Amino acid sequence: MNAPVGPIGPHDKILRTYTEPEVTALLRELHERGRPLGLQWGSITVSEPTIDGRLLVDFGDAPVSTLLNLLTLLREQARQ
């Protein structure tokens, strides 16, 4: 799974390729990377239903693009 190059929007076609297990793994990574920075979402999960074929992440029904963009920021912060 390649990391996005820059911020992606909620309608990016790449989002249709993510499966529930992949998104669940990304959520685990968000928990691990975010914990030392105080970013914690105890109830964050993959949400049902999908919108236009895109999975949602349930922390306010955010699209997967929000999850990917958050992870990109955390990964960049870890490299510094």
Secondary structure, 3 states (H helix, E strand, C coil): CCCCCCCCCCCCHHHHHCCHHHHHHHHHHHHHHHHHHCCCCCCCCEEEEEECCEEEECCCCEEHHHHHHHHHHHHHHHHC
